[in-house]
Amino acid sequence: MNTNNVYILEDRGILFVNGADVKEFLQNLISNDINKVSETNSCFASLLTPQGKFLFAFIIVKHKSGFFIDCEKSQAEPLFKQLSIYKLRSNVEIMNLSNEFVIAAFNRDKFLKFKGAKDEPGNTIKYREDSILLDPRNKDLGARLIINLEKLYLSLKKLELKDSKIDEYYKLSHELGIVQKNMNMLQNKLFGIECNFEELNAIDFKKGCYVGQENTARIKLKNKLSKRLLPVQLVSGKLSEGEPIYLNNVEIGKILINDKYPFALIKYLDDEFKENSELKSKNGVIRIKIPDWIK
């Protein structure tokens, strides 16, 4: 990621949640501890099914009296509806501000040049009242600016940032092994902890109960994590969603996301699995690499 490049993530959405009960409301739902979120720190979190299966993933940023929720734009409205179901009588207001705010991602080194910036995942500072944060999932994903669309280009000019192709950012994310695109294809198909959410700082095992907490904790405590969501390198052919992956005629995984940046759920502890070996699906040949931050 070039120091002066910026990637305008128009495919990200923003929800704003506030109200007198907002902290308690979110604390009872999300996999991370909302008390970690402040003017100087943001966090990554997920919303799971009661069985611990993946539903939504998002970044939470403090904003005024409430919180911004930075999520995939195609998931903003479904997440809005899911949160509304849990709202019941809580004094909470949920707004979809995806048409008003935008996310701009840029280089980690550029972020560290800001006054008060720290080289810590989730570290958050203010730039002209707008939040800039070092990605709480992995520092190598760089920083994120959450800003009103009307102010975006003037701020980018003042920051001497050059608009660059968004594919560069998502290519980096895929190379790092961090899924951000087409996450709706993961819903109800794997446990949240199988999405590597522990390593991506999305799960707090010390906080109290939240939706899906019981199975998440059980998998962790009983060392039952045998499958992981891992990036796929297509060697030849094509991929189809849901097709099994084989090594020596033994099924060791399944394609879950078959788009431009594919991911598969892999039995990475299987004796048959060898990293970087050529694996076969129905119509393709692939390789799997386990990211360094997992090892």
FIPAMAR-47383 format. One record per residue (C-alpha): x, y, z; residue in three letters. Coordinates in Angstrom, 3 decimals. Each point is the difference from the previous one (the first is absolute). Layout:
N
<site><east>X</east><north>Y</north><up>Z</up><resn>ala</resn></site>
...
This chain:
295
<site><east>0.000</east><north>0.000</north><up>0.000</up><resn>met</resn></site>
<site><east>1.699</east><north>3.199</north><up>-1.210</up><resn>asn</resn></site>
<site><east>0.354</east><north>2.725</north><up>2.639</up><resn>thr</resn></site>
<site><east>-1.964</east><north>2.566</north><up>-2.018</up><resn>asn</resn></site>
<site><east>-2.696</east><north>-2.304</north><up>-1.367</up><resn>asn</resn></site>
<site><east>-3.547</east><north>0.054</north><up>1.319</up><resn>val</resn></site>
<site><east>-2.764</east><north>-2.482</north><up>-0.740</up><resn>tyr</resn></site>
<site><east>-3.559</east><north>1.291</north><up>0.154</up><resn>ile</resn></site>
<site><east>-1.977</east><north>-2.996</north><up>1.221</up><resn>leu</resn></site>
<site><east>-3.365</east><north>0.823</north><up>-1.508</up><resn>glu</resn></site>
<site><east>-1.039</east><north>-3.602</north><up>0.654</up><resn>asp</resn></site>
<site><east>0.044</east><north>0.586</north><up>3.759</up><resn>arg</resn></site>
<site><east>-3.077</east><north>1.111</north><up>1.923</up><resn>gly</resn></site>
<site><east>-0.427</east><north>1.963</north><up>3.217</up><resn>ile</resn></site>
<site><east>-2.617</east><north>-0.486</north><up>2.709</up><resn>leu</resn></site>
<site><east>-0.254</east><north>2.363</north><up>2.964</up><resn>phe</resn></site>
<site><east>-1.281</east><north>-1.386</north><up>3.298</up><resn>val</resn></site>
<site><east>-0.663</east><north>2.263</north><up>2.965</up><resn>asn</resn></site>
<site><east>-2.345</east><north>0.552</north><up>2.926</up><resn>gly</resn></site>
<site><east>0.063</east><north>-0.336</north><up>3.779</up><resn>ala</resn></site>
<site><east>0.230</east><north>-3.816</north><up>-0.135</up><resn>asp</resn></site>
<site><east>2.413</east><north>-0.287</north><up>-2.935</up><resn>val</resn></site>
<site><east>3.008</east><north>-1.452</north><up>1.863</up><resn>lys</resn></site>
<site><east>-2.045</east><north>-2.645</north><up>1.823</up><resn>glu</resn></site>
<site><east>-1.874</east><north>-0.783</north><up>-3.222</up><resn>phe</resn></site>
<site><east>3.164</east><north>-0.670</north><up>-2.006</up><resn>leu</resn></site>
<site><east>1.796</east><north>-1.717</north><up>2.888</up><resn>gln</resn></site>
<site><east>-2.724</east><north>-2.651</north><up>0.181</up><resn>asn</resn></site>
<site><east>0.243</east><north>-0.720</north><up>-3.741</up><resn>leu</resn></site>
<site><east>3.524</east><north>0.277</north><up>-1.371</up><resn>ile</resn></site>
<site><east>2.960</east><north>-2.348</north><up>0.384</up><resn>ser</resn></site>
<site><east>2.370</east><north>2.734</north><up>1.207</up><resn>asn</resn></site>
<site><east>-0.079</east><north>2.282</north><up>3.042</up><resn>asp</resn></site>
<site><east>-1.621</east><north>3.348</north><up>-0.802</up><resn>ile</resn></site>
<site><east>1.858</east><north>1.505</north><up>2.952</up><resn>asn</resn></site>
<site><east>3.170</east><north>-0.178</north><up>-2.108</up><resn>lys</resn></site>
<site><east>-1.434</east><north>2.630</north><up>-2.342</up><resn>val</resn></site>
<site><east>0.840</east><north>3.593</north><up>0.864</up><resn>ser</resn></site>
<site><east>1.117</east><north>3.240</north><up>-1.631</up><resn>glu</resn></site>
<site><east>3.470</east><north>-1.547</north><up>-0.310</up><resn>thr</resn></site>
<site><east>-0.808</east><north>-3.633</north><up>-0.810</up><resn>asn</resn></site>
<site><east>-2.267</east><north>-1.889</north><up>-2.407</up><resn>ser</resn></site>
<site><east>-0.672</east><north>-3.724</north><up>-0.263</up><resn>cys</resn></site>
<site><east>-0.963</east><north>-2.774</north><up>-2.389</up><resn>phe</resn></site>
<site><east>-2.985</east><north>-2.141</north><up>0.977</up><resn>ala</resn></site>
<site><east>-2.589</east><north>-2.425</north><up>-1.309</up><resn>ser</resn></site>
<site><east>-3.642</east><north>-0.841</north><up>0.461</up><resn>leu</resn></site>
<site><east>-0.651</east><north>-3.739</north><up>0.159</up><resn>leu</resn></site>
<site><east>-3.002</east><north>-2.289</north><up>0.092</up><resn>thr</resn></site>
<site><east>-0.974</east><north>-1.470</north><up>3.388</up><resn>pro</resn></site>
<site><east>1.894</east><north>-3.132</north><up>-1.145</up><resn>gln</resn></site>
<site><east>3.177</east><north>2.046</north><up>-0.607</up><resn>gly</resn></site>
<site><east>-0.225</east><north>-0.005</north><up>-3.799</up><resn>lys</resn></site>
<site><east>1.184</east><north>3.038</north><up>-1.960</up><resn>phe</resn></site>
<site><east>-2.531</east><north>2.687</north><up>-0.972</up><resn>leu</resn></site>
<site><east>1.760</east><north>3.390</north><up>-0.220</up><resn>phe</resn></site>
<site><east>3.430</east><north>1.535</north><up>0.562</up><resn>ala</resn></site>
<site><east>0.718</east><north>3.696</north><up>0.500</up><resn>phe</resn></site>
<site><east>2.289</east><north>2.631</north><up>1.484</up><resn>ile</resn></site>
<site><east>-1.365</east><north>2.123</north><up>2.865</up><resn>ile</resn></site>
<site><east>1.147</east><north>3.605</north><up>0.392</up><resn>val</resn></site>
<site><east>-1.043</east><north>2.520</north><up>2.665</up><resn>lys</resn></site>
<site><east>-1.950</east><north>2.905</north><up>-1.472</up><resn>his</resn></site>
<site><east>-1.505</east><north>2.758</north><up>2.126</up><resn>lys</resn></site>
<site><east>-2.424</east><north>-1.635</north><up>2.480</up><resn>ser</resn></site>
<site><east>-0.160</east><north>-3.278</north><up>-1.913</up><resn>gly</resn></site>
<site><east>1.911</east><north>-2.285</north><up>-2.329</up><resn>phe</resn></site>
<site><east>0.652</east><north>-0.309</north><up>-3.706</up><resn>phe</resn></site>
<site><east>-0.222</east><north>-3.549</north><up>-1.353</up><resn>ile</resn></site>
<site><east>2.165</east><north>-0.427</north><up>-3.100</up><resn>asp</resn></site>
<site><east>-1.190</east><north>-3.052</north><up>-1.969</up><resn>cys</resn></site>
<site><east>-0.198</east><north>-1.326</north><up>-3.527</up><resn>glu</resn></site>
<site><east>-2.538</east><north>2.242</north><up>-1.775</up><resn>lys</resn></site>
<site><east>-2.044</east><north>-2.910</north><up>-1.324</up><resn>ser</resn></site>
<site><east>-0.382</east><north>-1.091</north><up>3.638</up><resn>gln</resn></site>
<site><east>-0.959</east><north>3.383</north><up>1.431</up><resn>ala</resn></site>
<site><east>-3.755</east><north>-0.360</north><up>-0.429</up><resn>glu</resn></site>
<site><east>-0.150</east><north>-3.668</north><up>1.143</up><resn>pro</resn></site>
<site><east>2.125</east><north>0.930</north><up>3.040</up><resn>leu</resn></site>
<site><east>-2.276</east><north>2.955</north><up>0.686</up><resn>phe</resn></site>
<site><east>-3.003</east><north>-2.352</north><up>-0.017</up><resn>lys</resn></site>
<site><east>1.744</east><north>-2.573</north><up>2.197</up><resn>gln</resn></site>
<site><east>0.935</east><north>2.607</north><up>2.601</up><resn>leu</resn></site>
<site><east>-3.552</east><north>1.359</north><up>-0.114</up><resn>ser</resn></site>
<site><east>-1.349</east><north>-3.457</north><up>0.862</up><resn>ile</resn></site>
<site><east>2.101</east><north>-0.014</north><up>3.176</up><resn>tyr</resn></site>
<site><east>-0.887</east><north>3.576</north><up>0.887</up><resn>lys</resn></site>
<site><east>-3.325</east><north>-0.818</north><up>1.695</up><resn>leu</resn></site>
<site><east>-0.571</east><north>2.658</north><up>2.696</up><resn>arg</resn></site>
<site><east>3.591</east><north>1.223</north><up>0.200</up><resn>ser</resn></site>
<site><east>0.510</east><north>3.736</north><up>-0.243</up><resn>asn</resn></site>
<site><east>2.050</east><north>-0.320</north><up>-3.179</up><resn>val</resn></site>
<site><east>-0.168</east><north>1.675</north><up>-3.399</up><resn>glu</resn></site>
<site><east>1.471</east><north>-1.685</north><up>-3.088</up><resn>ile</resn></site>
<site><east>0.593</east><north>1.954</north><up>-3.202</up><resn>met</resn></site>
<site><east>1.385</east><north>-1.053</north><up>-3.368</up><resn>asn</resn></site>
<site><east>2.333</east><north>2.826</north><up>-1.062</up><resn>leu</resn></site>
<site><east>1.611</east><north>-1.855</north><up>-2.893</up><resn>ser</resn></site>
<site><east>-1.000</east><north>2.712</north><up>-2.480</up><resn>asn</resn></site>
<site><east>1.519</east><north>2.757</north><up>2.139</up><resn>glu</resn></site>
<site><east>3.303</east><north>-1.417</north><up>1.250</up><resn>phe</resn></site>
<site><east>2.817</east><north>-1.799</north><up>-1.775</up><resn>val</resn></site>
<site><east>3.121</east><north>-1.965</north><up>0.965</up><resn>ile</resn></site>
<site><east>3.407</east><north>0.888</north><up>-1.442</up><resn>ala</resn></site>
<site><east>2.912</east><north>-2.388</north><up>0.627</up><resn>ala</resn></site>
<site><east>3.646</east><north>0.991</north><up>-0.164</up><resn>phe</resn></site>
<site><east>3.518</east><north>-1.035</north><up>0.982</up><resn>asn</resn></site>
<site><east>1.029</east><north>-0.846</north><up>3.578</up><resn>arg</resn></site>
<site><east>3.163</east><north>2.126</north><up>-0.272</up><resn>asp</resn></site>
<site><east>-2.099</east><north>2.997</north><up>-1.003</up><resn>lys</resn></site>
<site><east>-2.189</east><north>-0.521</north><up>3.073</up><resn>phe</resn></site>
<site><east>3.027</east><north>-0.063</north><up>2.300</up><resn>leu</resn></site>
<site><east>0.977</east><north>3.489</north><up>-1.179</up><resn>lys</resn></site>
<site><east>-3.100</east><north>1.465</north><up>1.670</up><resn>phe</resn></site>
<site><east>0.478</east><north>1.605</north><up>3.371</up><resn>lys</resn></site>
<site><east>-0.923</east><north>-2.409</north><up>2.793</up><resn>gly</resn></site>
<site><east>-0.182</east><north>-3.060</north><up>-2.279</up><resn>ala</resn></site>
<site><east>1.155</east><north>-3.299</north><up>1.507</up><resn>lys</resn></site>
<site><east>1.051</east><north>-3.164</north><up>-1.804</up><resn>asp</resn></site>
<site><east>-2.744</east><north>-2.056</north><up>1.644</up><resn>glu</resn></site>
<site><east>-2.980</east><north>-1.742</north><up>-1.658</up><resn>pro</resn></site>
<site><east>-3.119</east><north>2.095</north><up>0.583</up><resn>gly</resn></site>
<site><east>1.870</east><north>3.153</north><up>1.043</up><resn>asn</resn></site>
<site><east>-2.292</east><north>2.894</north><up>-0.852</up><resn>thr</resn></site>
<site><east>0.681</east><north>3.712</north><up>-0.430</up><resn>ile</resn></site>
<site><east>-1.980</east><north>2.987</north><up>-1.213</up><resn>lys</resn></site>
<site><east>0.631</east><north>1.962</north><up>-3.173</up><resn>tyr</resn></site>
<site><east>-2.264</east><north>3.071</north><up>-0.209</up><resn>arg</resn></site>
<site><east>-2.624</east><north>-1.791</north><up>2.126</up><resn>glu</resn></site>
<site><east>0.140</east><north>-3.146</north><up>-2.169</up><resn>asp</resn></site>
<site><east>1.300</east><north>-3.328</north><up>1.293</up><resn>ser</resn></site>
<site><east>3.106</east><north>-1.620</north><up>-1.425</up><resn>ile</resn></site>
<site><east>0.886</east><north>-3.436</north><up>1.339</up><resn>leu</resn></site>
<site><east>2.661</east><north>-2.613</north><up>-0.555</up><resn>leu</resn></site>
<site><east>-1.891</east><north>-3.081</north><up>-1.123</up><resn>asp</resn></site>
<site><east>-0.846</east><north>-2.017</north><up>3.141</up><resn>pro</resn></site>
<site><east>0.190</east><north>-3.319</north><up>-1.900</up><resn>arg</resn></site>
<site><east>3.569</east><north>0.295</north><up>-1.230</up><resn>asn</resn></site>
<site><east>2.320</east><north>3.019</north><up>-0.188</up><resn>lys</resn></site>
<site><east>1.147</east><north>-0.978</north><up>-3.489</up><resn>asp</resn></site>
<site><east>-3.477</east><north>0.909</north><up>-1.302</up><resn>leu</resn></site>
<site><east>0.910</east><north>3.615</north><up>0.732</up><resn>gly</resn></site>
<site><east>-2.211</east><north>2.782</north><up>1.317</up><resn>ala</resn></site>
<site><east>-3.634</east><north>0.940</north><up>-0.579</up><resn>arg</resn></site>
<site><east>-1.507</east><north>3.474</north><up>-0.157</up><resn>leu</resn></site>
<site><east>-3.736</east><north>0.241</north><up>0.655</up><resn>ile</resn></site>
<site><east>-1.228</east><north>3.238</north><up>-1.508</up><resn>ile</resn></site>
<site><east>-3.069</east><north>1.739</north><up>-1.358</up><resn>asn</resn></site>
<site><east>-0.116</east><north>-0.417</north><up>-3.763</up><resn>leu</resn></site>
<site><east>-0.253</east><north>3.755</north><up>-0.536</up><resn>glu</resn></site>
<site><east>3.331</east><north>0.559</north><up>1.786</up><resn>lys</resn></site>
<site><east>1.866</east><north>-2.947</north><up>-1.468</up><resn>leu</resn></site>
<site><east>1.905</east><north>1.426</north><up>-2.960</up><resn>tyr</resn></site>
<site><east>1.001</east><north>3.238</north><up>1.700</up><resn>leu</resn></site>
<site><east>1.415</east><north>-1.973</north><up>2.929</up><resn>ser</resn></site>
<site><east>1.850</east><north>-2.403</north><up>-2.296</up><resn>leu</resn></site>
<site><east>1.544</east><north>2.970</north><up>-1.784</up><resn>lys</resn></site>
<site><east>1.145</east><north>1.538</north><up>3.284</up><resn>lys</resn></site>
<site><east>1.445</east><north>-3.357</north><up>1.040</up><resn>leu</resn></site>
<site><east>1.808</east><north>-0.287</north><up>-3.359</up><resn>glu</resn></site>
<site><east>-1.584</east><north>-3.358</north><up>-0.696</up><resn>leu</resn></site>
<site><east>-0.515</east><north>-1.250</north><up>-3.545</up><resn>lys</resn></site>
<site><east>-3.132</east><north>-1.954</north><up>-0.935</up><resn>asp</resn></site>
<site><east>1.075</east><north>-3.504</north><up>-1.095</up><resn>ser</resn></site>
<site><east>-1.642</east><north>-3.148</north><up>-1.324</up><resn>lys</resn></site>
<site><east>-2.026</east><north>-1.765</north><up>2.650</up><resn>ile</resn></site>
<site><east>1.124</east><north>-3.404</north><up>-1.326</up><resn>asp</resn></site>
<site><east>3.505</east><north>0.698</north><up>1.348</up><resn>glu</resn></site>
<site><east>-1.425</east><north>0.171</north><up>3.516</up><resn>tyr</resn></site>
<site><east>-2.087</east><north>-3.161</north><up>-0.266</up><resn>tyr</resn></site>
<site><east>2.861</east><north>-1.887</north><up>-1.667</up><resn>lys</resn></site>
<site><east>2.139</east><north>0.856</north><up>3.038</up><resn>leu</resn></site>
<site><east>-2.780</east><north>-1.120</north><up>2.341</up><resn>ser</resn></site>
<site><east>-0.301</east><north>-3.336</north><up>-1.817</up><resn>his</resn></site>
<site><east>3.777</east><north>-0.500</north><up>0.060</up><resn>glu</resn></site>
<site><east>-0.085</east><north>0.624</north><up>3.747</up><resn>leu</resn></site>
<site><east>-2.769</east><north>-2.593</north><up>0.294</up><resn>gly</resn></site>
<site><east>-2.650</east><north>2.401</north><up>1.308</up><resn>ile</resn></site>
<site><east>-3.439</east><north>-0.306</north><up>-1.552</up><resn>val</resn></site>
<site><east>-1.937</east><north>3.221</north><up>-0.619</up><resn>gln</resn></site>
<site><east>-2.043</east><north>-0.627</north><up>-3.153</up><resn>lys</resn></site>
<site><east>-3.173</east><north>-2.051</north><up>-0.523</up><resn>asn</resn></site>
<site><east>-0.238</east><north>-0.921</north><up>3.656</up><resn>met</resn></site>
<site><east>-3.694</east><north>-0.730</north><up>-0.437</up><resn>asn</resn></site>
<site><east>1.187</east><north>-3.266</north><up>-1.588</up><resn>met</resn></site>
<site><east>1.334</east><north>-1.038</north><up>3.413</up><resn>leu</resn></site>
<site><east>-3.186</east><north>0.491</north><up>1.986</up><resn>gln</resn></site>
<site><east>-1.074</east><north>-3.054</north><up>2.032</up><resn>asn</resn></site>
<site><east>2.681</east><north>-2.142</north><up>-1.707</up><resn>lys</resn></site>
<site><east>2.770</east><north>0.059</north><up>2.604</up><resn>leu</resn></site>
<site><east>0.614</east><north>0.974</north><up>3.589</up><resn>phe</resn></site>
<site><east>1.221</east><north>3.519</north><up>0.683</up><resn>gly</resn></site>
<site><east>3.174</east><north>-1.324</north><up>1.582</up><resn>ile</resn></site>
<site><east>0.692</east><north>-1.933</north><up>-3.240</up><resn>glu</resn></site>
<site><east>0.157</east><north>3.395</north><up>-1.751</up><resn>cys</resn></site>
<site><east>3.236</east><north>0.625</north><up>1.949</up><resn>asn</resn></site>
<site><east>-1.760</east><north>2.611</north><up>2.102</up><resn>phe</resn></site>
<site><east>2.172</east><north>-0.737</north><up>3.014</up><resn>glu</resn></site>
<site><east>3.179</east><north>0.879</north><up>-1.922</up><resn>glu</resn></site>
<site><east>-1.727</east><north>2.999</north><up>-1.608</up><resn>leu</resn></site>
<site><east>-0.851</east><north>1.423</north><up>3.440</up><resn>asn</resn></site>
<site><east>-3.768</east><north>-0.444</north><up>-0.345</up><resn>ala</resn></site>
<site><east>-0.651</east><north>-2.289</north><up>2.967</up><resn>ile</resn></site>
<site><east>0.393</east><north>0.819</north><up>3.671</up><resn>asp</resn></site>
<site><east>-0.051</east><north>-3.215</north><up>2.015</up><resn>phe</resn></site>
<site><east>-0.070</east><north>1.892</north><up>3.299</up><resn>lys</resn></site>
<site><east>-3.156</east><north>2.053</north><up>-0.547</up><resn>lys</resn></site>
<site><east>-3.423</east><north>-1.151</north><up>1.102</up><resn>gly</resn></site>
<site><east>-2.654</east><north>-1.700</north><up>-2.069</up><resn>cys</resn></site>
<site><east>-0.805</east><north>0.961</north><up>-3.563</up><resn>tyr</resn></site>
<site><east>-1.915</east><north>-1.671</north><up>-2.824</up><resn>val</resn></site>
<site><east>1.868</east><north>-3.190</north><up>-0.973</up><resn>gly</resn></site>
<site><east>2.417</east><north>0.186</north><up>2.939</up><resn>gln</resn></site>
<site><east>-0.581</east><north>-3.515</north><up>1.327</up><resn>glu</resn></site>
<site><east>1.123</east><north>-1.946</north><up>-3.072</up><resn>asn</resn></site>
<site><east>2.783</east><north>2.482</north><up>-0.753</up><resn>thr</resn></site>
<site><east>1.459</east><north>-0.494</north><up>3.475</up><resn>ala</resn></site>
<site><east>-0.462</east><north>-3.772</north><up>-0.141</up><resn>arg</resn></site>
<site><east>1.934</east><north>-0.315</north><up>-3.290</up><resn>ile</resn></site>
<site><east>2.787</east><north>2.107</north><up>1.468</up><resn>lys</resn></site>
<site><east>0.225</east><north>-1.615</north><up>3.429</up><resn>leu</resn></site>
<site><east>-0.251</east><north>-3.580</north><up>-1.275</up><resn>lys</resn></site>
<site><east>2.465</east><north>0.668</north><up>-2.822</up><resn>asn</resn></site>
<site><east>-2.560</east><north>-1.061</north><up>-2.618</up><resn>lys</resn></site>
<site><east>1.073</east><north>2.487</north><up>-2.675</up><resn>leu</resn></site>
<site><east>0.918</east><north>-2.330</north><up>-2.878</up><resn>ser</resn></site>
<site><east>-1.188</east><north>2.085</north><up>-2.976</up><resn>lys</resn></site>
<site><east>0.848</east><north>3.535</north><up>-1.087</up><resn>arg</resn></site>
<site><east>-1.040</east><north>2.449</north><up>-2.676</up><resn>leu</resn></site>
<site><east>3.070</east><north>0.375</north><up>-2.225</up><resn>leu</resn></site>
<site><east>0.776</east><north>1.859</north><up>-3.245</up><resn>pro</resn></site>
<site><east>-0.024</east><north>-1.968</north><up>-3.233</up><resn>val</resn></site>
<site><east>2.482</east><north>0.410</north><up>-2.844</up><resn>gln</resn></site>
<site><east>-1.540</east><north>-1.247</north><up>-3.252</up><resn>leu</resn></site>
<site><east>2.668</east><north>-1.800</north><up>-2.045</up><resn>val</resn></site>
<site><east>-2.242</east><north>-1.003</north><up>-2.880</up><resn>ser</resn></site>
<site><east>-3.636</east><north>-0.556</north><up>-0.906</up><resn>gly</resn></site>
<site><east>-2.858</east><north>1.633</north><up>1.901</up><resn>lys</resn></site>
<site><east>-1.689</east><north>-0.161</north><up>3.374</up><resn>leu</resn></site>
<site><east>-3.616</east><north>-0.475</north><up>1.035</up><resn>ser</resn></site>
<site><east>-1.543</east><north>0.889</north><up>3.335</up><resn>glu</resn></site>
<site><east>-0.450</east><north>-2.992</north><up>2.276</up><resn>gly</resn></site>
<site><east>2.116</east><north>-2.464</north><up>-1.974</up><resn>glu</resn></site>
<site><east>2.247</east><north>-2.317</north><up>2.034</up><resn>pro</resn></site>
<site><east>3.795</east><north>0.136</north><up>-0.077</up><resn>ile</resn></site>
<site><east>2.041</east><north>-3.203</north><up>-0.221</up><resn>tyr</resn></site>
<site><east>3.564</east><north>-1.125</north><up>0.600</up><resn>leu</resn></site>
<site><east>0.744</east><north>-3.577</north><up>-1.053</up><resn>asn</resn></site>
<site><east>-3.746</east><north>-0.615</north><up>-0.280</up><resn>asn</resn></site>
<site><east>-0.502</east><north>1.023</north><up>3.631</up><resn>val</resn></site>
<site><east>-2.389</east><north>2.915</north><up>0.575</up><resn>glu</resn></site>
<site><east>1.768</east><north>2.628</north><up>2.095</up><resn>ile</resn></site>
<site><east>-2.105</east><north>3.102</north><up>-0.584</up><resn>gly</resn></site>
<site><east>-2.675</east><north>1.905</north><up>-1.845</up><resn>lys</resn></site>
<site><east>-0.061</east><north>3.149</north><up>-2.149</up><resn>ile</resn></site>
<site><east>-2.139</east><north>2.620</north><up>1.748</up><resn>leu</resn></site>
<site><east>0.850</east><north>3.132</north><up>-2.001</up><resn>ile</resn></site>
<site><east>0.738</east><north>-0.619</north><up>-3.678</up><resn>asn</resn></site>
<site><east>0.226</east><north>3.571</north><up>-1.248</up><resn>asp</resn></site>
<site><east>3.081</east><north>2.097</north><up>-0.890</up><resn>lys</resn></site>
<site><east>1.457</east><north>-0.460</north><up>3.491</up><resn>tyr</resn></site>
<site><east>-0.905</east><north>-3.617</north><up>0.868</up><resn>pro</resn></site>
<site><east>0.019</east><north>-1.622</north><up>3.431</up><resn>phe</resn></site>
<site><east>-0.597</east><north>-3.548</north><up>1.184</up><resn>ala</resn></site>
<site><east>-0.687</east><north>-1.739</north><up>3.291</up><resn>leu</resn></site>
<site><east>2.954</east><north>-2.376</north><up>0.386</up><resn>ile</resn></site>
<site><east>0.686</east><north>-2.865</north><up>2.406</up><resn>lys</resn></site>
<site><east>3.442</east><north>1.448</north><up>0.577</up><resn>tyr</resn></site>
<site><east>0.927</east><north>-2.549</north><up>2.688</up><resn>leu</resn></site>
<site><east>-0.820</east><north>-2.976</north><up>-2.230</up><resn>asp</resn></site>
<site><east>2.967</east><north>-2.312</north><up>-0.521</up><resn>asp</resn></site>
<site><east>-0.668</east><north>0.180</north><up>-3.744</up><resn>glu</resn></site>
<site><east>0.274</east><north>3.782</north><up>-0.133</up><resn>phe</resn></site>
<site><east>3.330</east><north>1.409</north><up>-1.084</up><resn>lys</resn></site>
<site><east>0.350</east><north>3.744</north><up>-0.403</up><resn>glu</resn></site>
<site><east>0.650</east><north>1.154</north><up>-3.589</up><resn>asn</resn></site>
<site><east>-0.779</east><north>-3.470</north><up>-1.388</up><resn>ser</resn></site>
<site><east>-2.159</east><north>-0.067</north><up>-3.110</up><resn>glu</resn></site>
<site><east>-3.557</east><north>-0.866</north><up>0.996</up><resn>leu</resn></site>
<site><east>-2.902</east><north>-0.795</north><up>-2.285</up><resn>lys</resn></site>
<site><east>-3.601</east><north>1.114</north><up>-0.123</up><resn>ser</resn></site>
<site><east>-2.514</east><north>-1.144</north><up>-2.592</up><resn>lys</resn></site>
<site><east>1.182</east><north>2.379</north><up>-2.712</up><resn>asn</resn></site>
<site><east>3.165</east><north>1.562</north><up>1.390</up><resn>gly</resn></site>
<site><east>3.454</east><north>-0.431</north><up>1.434</up><resn>val</resn></site>
<site><east>0.831</east><north>2.147</north><up>3.030</up><resn>ile</resn></site>
<site><east>2.569</east><north>0.669</north><up>2.687</up><resn>arg</resn></site>
<site><east>-0.561</east><north>1.032</north><up>3.621</up><resn>ile</resn></site>
<site><east>2.430</east><north>2.066</north><up>2.046</up><resn>lys</resn></site>
<site><east>-0.451</east><north>0.499</north><up>3.737</up><resn>ile</resn></site>
<site><east>0.620</east><north>3.691</north><up>0.846</up><resn>pro</resn></site>
<site><east>3.013</east><north>0.767</north><up>2.208</up><resn>asp</resn></site>
<site><east>-2.214</east><north>1.641</north><up>2.636</up><resn>trp</resn></site>
<site><east>-1.736</east><north>-3.335</north><up>0.634</up><resn>ile</resn></site>
<site><east>3.131</east><north>-2.102</north><up>0.413</up><resn>lys</resn></site>
